[in-house]
Amino acid sequence: MSRREIAALAGIDKSLLSTWKRRHASFPRPRSSEEGDLFALAEMIEWMKDRPIPDGQLLATERKGCTYAERVVRNSRQRDAGSYDRSGGGDGSARQGSDRADALAELYGPLAKRVCGSGPQIDYLQLLLCLVFVRVVAPKQWARITDLVNEAGKDLRSPAQLLDALGVIVDTVLREHGVLPGIRTVFARLQPSSVEDIAQVHRTCHDLGRDSFQEILDRFADWGQRDSSEFFTPSSIVRLATEILLGEVTGPVRCHDPYLRFGEFISAAASAVAGVETSGFGRHPEQLRLAAMNIAIHGAGVTDLLSGDALTSGEAASPSPTFDFVLTNPPFNQKNSAEWPVPEEGWPFAAPPAKNGNFAWLQQVYASLKRGGRACVVMPNQAAVSDNKTEIAIRQAMVKKGVVECVVALPPGLFATTPVPVSVWFLIKPAKTPDSVVLTDADAAGETKARDSVLLIDARAAGEKKAGRRHLTEQDMRSMVDCYREWRSGAGKFRPKDLGRGGIAVAADVTEIERREFSLSPADYRPIPGTNADENAQPLSVLCEIQAGPSNALIKDLEFVDDGVAMIAPSQLRHRGIRDEHAKRVRPEDARRLAKFELADGDILCARTGTLGPCAIADQSAEGLLFGTGLLRLRARDLAVVDPRYLIAFLSLPSTVTWIENKAAGTTIPSISSANLGKLLVPLPALDVQKRIGAEVAAADAGIAALHERMQTAEVERTSFVIALFEKPPAWGARRPKSTRP
C-alpha cells in the first residue's frame, strides 16, 4: 500500500509516517514499484503494535491503550467487507458443472498458447485469475474492463495496448484489496496474436466465479510446466486435510501457512471457518500475489502475507506469534548447505540433518503452534520410515510426547507432475504426555489433549483416475474424515476399520510403534488378511538372514561368458522356482570372489526393485548359482523354527505382496530395503503345520510349472508345424503332430 493509503487506514496525516520513518530505524522499508514506494500492510501492522494511540485521538469505540495496529486491522476489514458480497451470491457462479468444465477446457486449449506465446506460462495463469478476481470483487472495474475490450476491437488497438490498459485497472483493484500489484508488467510479457484472443479470454472468464478459482489452479497444474518447488497442492488433498482439521471448528481462529505456494490451504481455511485470520510466507512475488487473491476472493482479509522462507530465513524461522492451526505443503527433502536456522526457543526435539529438511519443517510447524494448536503437514512417504538415526530419534520424541495424532498415506498420482505418493501428518501441541499414538494410512480434529494412540489410515488404492490424474472421491474423503472423528471421540476401543477400496485404519500405541523402530508408515501396521493375529509371529529379520544382491560397483567390471556360473536376475524367477537357461554367466574365478552371493538349497529370492513381490525358492539344482543386484536372499537361521517352503507360501499371499508394495511406495521406482522387508511379521504355527502347508503349496507350484512347460512345448511344436506347412504343403490326410495338451 502507498503511504497515503496506510495513513488513511490509521486515521493519521501521512506526514506522521514520514516522522516515524525519520525517528525509528525499525520502521518498515518500502518496496519500489511502477506506482512508487509501497509498504507491506502486514509489516506496518506489526510495527504499529507498539504504538498506542494518544488519548486525545481515540475514537468513541476505542479503549484506552488501543494501538494504531488495531485501528488499521479494523479499518482494513471494514473496507474489505464493503468491497464485495461475501454471502456467495453475485460472484459469477452461473456456470455450473459441464458449462464450467467447457469454459476451462477452452481457456487451456489452443487459446492458451496463442495468448501466452513463448512467455512464461505462469503469466497466463495470472491473467486468468486476475480477470476472475476483478469479476468477483470489483463489479464496477469489471465493467470498465468489458468496455475496454469492446472498444479495442472497434478502434483496432494493438493487443499490447489493451493488455497495458487492463493491467492498470487490475493493479488498482489489487492494491485496494491489500494484494501486491505489478500485474501491468506481467501482462506485458504475454504475446497474444490478436485483440480477439484477449476478448475470447475475457468472454470465457465472464461467468466464472470464486468457485472457479481453485479449478483454474488445478487445470494449470496439468497444463503448465513447473519445477518441483512450485507444485500445486491438489485440491483433494486440501479438502481432506482441511475437513479433518477444521471441519468442526467454529469462531475466530488464526491459521498460518509457512510455505504458501498459491494459497490453497489458507483459502480453504477461509472458506471453512468464519472470522479466520490468515498469515503465511511465500518465496516468490507471483506466489504471494496469487495466494493473496485466493484468500481475498474467499472472504478473508489479506493482512499478514510476507515474503520469505519460513525455514531458511533467520527472521521467519523464529516466529514469535503462535497459531491455532498451521496447514502447509513444504518442499520435500530440502537441502541446506549449513545447519538450519534454530527456532527462537531451540529445536523442540532435535537438530535435523542439514541434508534433508523434512524434520526441520515438521519442527518449525510444531514450534509455531500455541498450546492445544493443531497442524497438518504434507510429507513424502519416506519421512515416516527413514532410517537416518537423527530422524528416527525425532520421530521417537514426537511419538512419545504425543505430538503425532495421525498419519494418512495417500495414493500415487494425485500430483500432476509426479506419481510419487505422499502422506499427511496431523500434529498437536499437547498439554500432557500420552501412552499411545494414532497412525492413518490412506493409500487409503477437536480435543486439545494428548491421546493414547496414533491413527494410521492406509488407503493407497483410494481415488479414481480422471484425465490421467488420480482424485480422491467424496466417499474416500468422507470415510477417512468419519474414521478420524470416531478415533478422536475416544468412544470405546478403536478397532481396525475397513475404509473400502482396500483402505484400512489402525490405532497403534507407543509400545507397538517402538517395536517397529518408530516407523509411522501405516503399511507397517496393516493386519495381513488370512493370518491368525493370535499366533506367534516374528519379524522376518529374526527368522532369516537377509542379504541384498551385489552392488553395481561390484559387478560393473565382470566379464560375462557363455559357459560359467549363472547370475540369477528377477526375470529368472518363475512360478516360485528359478530358471537359469537365459541367465548371464560369470567366470568361475569371479564367482569365487562373489561367494557371499551364492545360493543354497532352501534359500528364497525376492525382487527388491521395480515389480515387487515375485519370489522363488532354490532347490539342489540351484546350489552354487549367484544372485544379482535386483534381488534379496532370505536364508532361514534355524530350520527347526521356520520351514522355507512355508515361508515362500506366506510371502506369495496377495496380502503379503500388497504389504511389500506399500512399504516400497515412497519413491518413483518402487524399491524395498533389507531393513524394511525385515520388519514383516511372519505368523509361526507349529513346525509340523508349517511343513504340511509348505508341502501342499509346493505341490501346487510344481503342477503349475509343469503345465507351463507343456504349454511352452506345444507352442514350439505349433511353430514348427506352421513353418513346415508353408515350406511343403502336406498331402490331404497328412497327420498332424500329436497333441501335448494335458
N, C-alpha and C positions, 0 to 999 in steps of 0.2 A: 504494500500500500504506500501511497505518497505521504509526505509529511502533512499535507492538508487533510487527508482522509483520517490519518491517525489522530490528529488534533480534534477533528470533528467527533470521533468516537469517544475521546477522552474528555470532551467538553472544555477544551482549553484553547488559547491562542497558539498558533503554530510557532510563534516566537519563543514560547516557553520550551518547546522541543529543542530549539537552537541553543537555548541557555543550558539545558540539561546536557546536551552533547558537548558543549564547551567546558562544563564544570566536571563531568564524570567520565573517566576513561572507560568505564564499563558499559557506557551507552552503546546499544546495538549499532553495528555498522550497516549502512545502506548498501544495496546492490544496484549496480548500473544496469540500465535497460534503455530501449529506444525511447521510452517516455520519461527518462530522467531517473533520479535515485529513488529506489523503492525499498521499504522496510518489510521484513518478515513479521507478520502480525503476532505469531507465536512468541518470537523473541522480544517484541515490545511488551507483550503482556507479562512475560516472565520478569523483565526488568522492572516493570511498574508495580510488581507485587510488594516492593519495599518502599513505595512512595504513597503514603496516606494523603488523602485529600484534606486540605486545611478546613477547619470547622466552618469558617465563614463561606466556603464554596460548596458545602454539602447540599445536595438536593433534599427535598422533603422526605423522599423514600429511602435515603441513605443513612446508615447508622454512623455514629462517631467511630472513627478508626477505619472507615471504608477506604480502600485503596483505588488508585486510578485503574489498576488492572481489573478490579471487579466491575468498574463502570464500563470499561472498554468491552469486556466479555458480554455484559448485559446488553449494551447498545448494539453490539455486533449481532447477537441473537435476535433482537427485535428487528433489526434491519433485514436479516435473512428471512424471518418469519413473514415479513410484509412483501417479500420479493416474489414469492410464488406460492401456490396452493400445495400444502403437504398432505392433503387428505387423500390423494391418489386420483382425483378427478382432473380432467382438463390437461392431462400430461401426454396427450398424443398416443393413447393406448388403443386407438381404434383398430389398428392392425392386430389381428389375433391369429393364433395357430398357423395355418398354412399360408395366410397372407403375409405374415411377418417372416416366415421362412423364405417365401418367394422374394421378399424385399432384400433379405440378407444375401440370398443367392445372387441377386442382381448386383448388389454392391461389391461382392467379392468375385464376380465373374470378369469378363474381358474389360468391363468398365474400369475396374481397379487398376489394371495395367496401363490403360490409356491415361488415367489421371495421374498415377504415380510416376510413370515413365521410368527412368533409371535412378530416380531419387530414393532415399531411404523409405522402406515400407512403413516404418513407424510413423512417418509424416502423414501417410494416407489414413492410418488409424486415427490420428489426432484430428484430421479433417472431419471424419465421420462422427467421432464422439463430441467434438465441439459443436457441430450442427445440431445434434440431438440435445446437447446440454442447453444451448440457447433456445431451442424449440420448447423445452420444458420449463426453464426457469425465467425466461425473459420474452414473453409473447410479443411485446412491442418491438424489441430489437429483431425478433424473428420476422416480423412484418417488414422491417427495413431491409433485411437480407432478401426476402422474397421480391421486394420492389427492385433491388439492385440487380438480381438475377434476371428478372424480366426486362429491365431496361438495357442490360448489357447485350441481350440478344437483338434488340432493336437498333442500338447505337453502334453495333459492330465493334464493341470494345474488345480488347485482347484478353485471353484467359488470365494472363499475369496481372493485368489491371483489375480485373474482377476479384481475383484472389486477394490482392492487396487491400481492396476496399472491404472485403469480408473479414480479413484479419484485423482491421481497425475496430470493427464492430465487436468481434469476438473478444479481443483483448479488453475492451471496455466492460463487457459482461463478466469476464473472468475476474477482473480487478474488483468489481462491485460485490463479488461473492467470495473474496479472500483467496482467489486462486492466482498463482503466479502467471503473469501474462508472458508474451513472447511468441504468440501464435502467428503474428504477422510474418516473422522471419521463417517460421516453419512452413507456412503456406507458400512462401516464395521459392521453396525448394521443390515443390510439386511441378510436374511438367505435363499438364493436360493438353491434349491436341486441339481442343476447341472449347468455346464457351458452352456449347451444348452438352459436353461431357459434365461440366460443373453443374449445369442446370439439371441434368439427369440425376446426379447425386443428391441435389437439393430436393427434387421432387420425391425421390425414393425415401429420403430421411423425414419427409414432412409428417408422416403419420407414425413415426417410431417414437415411443415414449421412454420413460425411465426404466420400464421393464426390459427394454431392448438393449440397455447399456451393457449389461454383462454378456448378452448374447453376441454383441458386436466384438467384445473382447475374446470370447470363446472362438468365434469364427476366424478372427485374426490369428489365433494360435495355430489354426490349421493352415491358413493361407500364407502367413508371413514366415520369415526365416530369421531366427534369433539365436544368439549364443546361450549357453546353459544358464548364465546368470540372470537372464531375462525371461525365464519360464513363467508363463501364467499359471496361477493355481486353478486347476479345473473346478468348474462350478459345482460338480457333485461332491468333491472333497470339501469345498467351502460350506455347502449346505449341510453335509453330515456333521462336520465339526462344530458349526455354529448352532445347530439344533441340539446337539449333545451338551454343549457348554452353556448356551444362553436360552434354550427353549423354555425354561421355567423361570427365567429371571424377570423381575418387574422393578420399576423405579429407576431413578438416575444412577448410572454406574460409569466408571472410567474404563475405557477399552483402549488398548495400545497394540501397535504392530511395529516391532523394531526393525523389520525389513519389509517395507510396504509393497514392493513390486508395483502393482497397479491398483492397490486399494481394495482388492477383492474381499479380504476378511473384514476390514473396518467398515466398508459399505454394507456388508451383510449384517454386521453388528448394529449399524444404524437403522437398518430395516427391522431387525428383530426386537430391539429394546427401545422404548420411548425415553427420551431425555438422555440419551447416551452422550458422553463426552469422548471424543476421539483424539488420538495422537499417534505419531509414528515417525519413522525415519525413512528417507529414500535417498538412494545414491545418485540418481540422475535427474536433471530438471524435468525431462519428459515423464518420468515415473511420478514425481511429486505433483506435476500438473494433472495428469490423468487420475491419480489417486484422489486428489482434492476434488476434482469434478465428480468422480464416482461416489465420494462421500456426500458431497453437497446435493447431488441430484436425488439421493435417497433420504434427505431431510435432516442431516446432522450439520452443525456449524463447523466450518473449517477454521480451527483456531490454533492447532499445535502440530503441524506437519513440518518437520525440519530436515534440512539437507545433511547427509552424513551417513555413516555406517555405525549402527548401534553396537557393533562388536569391536571394530578396529579403531574407531575414533576414541581418543582418550576421554573427551568430554562426554560422549554418548555412552561409553562403556561403564560409566559410573553414575547411573541415574539416581538422582535424589528423590524424584517422585515415585510413588508406588501405585499400582493399579489393581482394580477389581478383577480384570480379565486381560490376558495377553493372548493374541491369536496371530500366528506367524508361520510363514513358509520360507525359512532362511536358506542360503546357499548350502548345498551338500558338500561335505568333505573339503571345506575351505581350508587352504593352507596359509601359513603365516611365516614370514622369514625370521621372525623373532618370537618371543613369548607374547601371548595375548595380553592386552591391557587388563590389569586386575580391577574388578569392580570395587566400588567405594568401600565396602566392608569385607573385602577379600573374597576368594572363591568359596562358595558355600560348601563344597565337598572336596575338591582337589584341583590343582592346576592342570588344565587339559593339555594334551600333547600339541605342540606347535604345528605338526604336520597334518592335523585334522581338527577342524573347528566344530564338529558336531556337538561335542560335550561342552565346548565354550558357549555355544548358543543356548543349549539347554540350561546351563547355569546362569547365563545372563538373563534369560526369561524368568527363571525362578527368583533371582535377586530383585527383579523389578515388580514382583507381586507383593501386595500387602498381606498381612496375616489373614488367612481364610480365602485369599485370592486364588484363582484357578486359571489354567492356561491350556492351550492346545498348540502343539508344535509338529509340523510335518518333518519327518526324518527319513533318510534312506534306511532300508531294512537292516543293513549292515550294522547300524548303530546299536541295535538290540542284541547282537551276537558277537560283536568284535572281540578278538582275543588279545587286544592290546592291554597290558597289565594296568595301566593308568585308567583306561576306560572301564575295565572290569571293576576297579576299585570305586570309581564314581558311580557306576550302576549299583554297586553294593550299598554305598552310602545313601543313594536316593531311595532304594527299596527299604532299607532298614529305618529310615527316617520318615517313611510314609509319604514321600513326595510323589511317587508314581501311582496314579489312580488306575489308569487303563492304557493299554497299547492296542491299537486297531491296525491289523495288517491288511492292506488293500490289494486288489488285483492289479496285474500289469496292464499297460495300455491306456491308463487314464490320462496321461500327459500326451500332448500332441506330438512332441518331438523325441520321446524316448519310451521304450517299452518297459523300462525298469519300474517295478512296483515300489510303493512307499508304505510307511506306517505313520499313523497319527498318535502321538503321545499326549495323554491328558495328565496334567500335573496339578498339584495343590500345595499351598504353603500351609501345612497343618499346625495345629496347636499342641499336639502330643504325638508320642511315638507309637506306631501300630504293631500288631502281631502278624499281619499279612498284607498282601497287595493283590490288585486285580489286573489281569492281562487280557486284552481283546485282540484277536487276530481275525480280520475281516477279509481275508483272501477269499475273508468272509465279508445332571450336573448339580446342585444343591448344597449338601452339607459342607460345613467348613471345618470338619474334624477329620483326623486321620482314620483310615479304615483298616480292617484286619486282613485284607486280601487285595490282590491286583487282578483286574479283569483282562483276560486275553480273548479277543474275538478273531476267529480265523474265517475269513470269507474271501479267499483267493479266487474262487470261481464265481464271485458275485458280478453283477452287471450284465449289460448287453452291448453288443457292438453295433454302432451306427456310423456309417461313412468312414470306416477304418479305425474308429476310436471306440474305446470301451467307456460306458457311462453307467454309474450306479442307478438302479431303478428306484422308484418310490418305495416299493416293497422292501428292497435291500436296506434302504436307509431307515425305514420305519422299524424293521425287525432289530437293527442294531441299536437304535435310539431306545426302543422299548426295553431291550435287554439291559442296557446300561442303567436305565432308570430303575428297573427291578433290582439290580445289584445294589445301587446306591440307597435304595429304600431300606435295605437291611432286613426285609421281612422274611425271616427264616433262612435256612442254609441254602446258599446258591449252588445249584447243581448244574453240570454241563448242559447247555441248551443248544438244540438244533435250530439254526437260523435259516435253513433252506439253502439250496444250491451248493450243498457241501459245506456251508459255513457252520461254525460252532463257537460257543463262548465258554470259557473255563475260568474259574477263580482259583488262584494259586496263593498259598500263604508263604511267609518268608522262608520257612524251613524247606518247603518244596523248591522254591526259587534258588535257595542256596545249594541244594543238591545238584542243580543244573548250572552251577557256576555263574549265577546271576544273569543268565540269559533272560531277555524279555521278549523273545520271539514266541508268539502264540503257537507256532508249529511245534515247539519243543514240549508243549503241554497238552497237545491234542491227543485224546484217547485213540488207540488203534482198534477199530472195529474187528470183531472176530477173535479177540483175545480176552482172556479172563483177567479182569483187573485184580482179582484176589489172589492170583497165582504169584509165586515167587518170580520176581523179574530182576534182571541185572543189566547194567549198561553194556553195550556191545564191546566197549573198550576193556571191560573187566573179563569178558569171556574170550576175547580174541586179541592177538597181536594184529594191529592194522598197519600195513606198510604201503605207502604210496609208491607208484612206479618211478623209474629213474627220471631225473630232470633232463630238460633239453640239452643242458650243458654236457651231461654225461654221454648222451647218445649222438650228438650232432656230428662227431668225427668218426663214428663207426663205419666200417666198410661192410656193406651187405653183400652176401654171396648166395649162390644157388644151392649149395649143399652145406648147411651149417645148422646151428641151433635156432629154432623158431622163436621169434619175439611176438607174443600174442598182443593184438590190438583189440579195441572194443568191437570191431566188426567181426572178429572171430568167436564172439560169444553168441551161441545159437541154441535156443531151446534148453537153457540151463546146462549146456555142455560146451566143450572147447573144440573147435575145428581149426587145425593148423595148416590146411592144404595151401592156402594163399598167403600165409604169414611171411613177413620179411625174416631173413635168417642172417645170423652173425657168425663170424669165425669162432671156433671152439676156444681159442685163447682169449678173445674178447668176452665170451660167455663166462669164462672163469673169473674175469675181472668183475663181472656183474652178478656173482653168485648170490648176493644179497636179494636179488630179484628172481630167484629160481622158484619153480612150483614144486609142490609135493602132493602126494595123494591126499585128498580131503580138503585141500586149500580152496577157498572161494574167491573169485574175481568179481569186482563190481566196477561199472563205468563211473567215473568221477566228474566228467565234463560233458557238455553237450546234452545228448539224450540220456538222462539218468535212469537208473532202475534196473537195466539188464544185468544179470549176474549169471555165473556159471560155476560149476564145481569140477575140480580136477580129479581125474581118476589116475590109475597107474600109468596109462599111456602118455599122460601129460607130465610125468615126473621129469625134472631137469629142464623143461622149457622155461623161457623167460617171459615176463610180462612187461608191457610198455608204459609210456608216460601217462596215458589217459585212464589208467586203471588203479584200483586199490586191491590189495590182497588181504584176506582175512584168514588167519590160521588159529584154530582152536588152541587155547592154552592147556586145557585139560579135557580129554575125550571122555572122562568119567562124569563131566559136568554138562557138556553140551555136545550133541551129535551134529556133525557137519551137514548131513542130509536134512535133518530137521531145521537147521539154521537157514539153509538156502530155500526151504519151503516157506519159512517165515518171511524171508527177505523178498520173496516173489508175491506175497499178498498185495493186492491192489492198494489197500490202506497203508501198507509199509512203503510202497513205491511213492504214494502221494506224500507221506511224511518226508521222504528223502527229497522229493521235488520241492516241497515247501522250504526245507532247510537250505536249499541251493538257489532260492529265487531272488537273492539280493543283488545280482549283477545281470548285465545284458546277456552274457553267455552263462547259463546255469553251471555251477561248479560246487562240489561239496568237498570239504577238507576231511582229513582223517579225524581231527578233533570233533568236528560236528557229527560225523557218522558214528563216532564212538559214543555219542550221547543217546543213541537209540536204545530204548528199554526193550529187552527181549524176555518174554514170559518163559519160564522154565518149568514145565511139568516133569514128572518123574522120568528118568532116563529111558525106561522101557517104553513109555508113552512116546517120547521123542523118537526113538528108533522105529516104532511102528508107523508114526506119521511120516517120517523120512523115507521109509521103505515104500510106502504106498504112493507117495508123491514121486519118488524116483522111478517107480514102475510106470506111472502115467507119463513122465517125461521121456522115458525110453520108448514108449509106444508112439508118442508124438514125433520123436526124432526118426524112428523107423518109417513112419508114414511119410514124412518129408523126404526121406531118402528114396522111397519108392516113387514119389511124385517127380523128384528130380530125374530119376532113371527113365520114367515114362516120357518126360519132356525131351530127353536126349534121343530116345528111340523114335519119337514122333518126328523130330527134326531130321533124323537120318532117313526116315521113310519118305518124307516130303521131297527131300533132295533127290532120292532115288526115282521117285515118280516123274520128276521133271527131266532127269537125265536120260531115263529109259522107261517110257511108259509101259506098265505091265500088261500082259495079255489078259483078256477078260477071264475072270475066275482066279486070278493070282491071289495067293493067300496073304492076308495082312499079318503084320508081326503080332505075336502072342501078347495079349493084354497083361499089363503088370498091375492092374487095379486090384487092390486087396479084396 
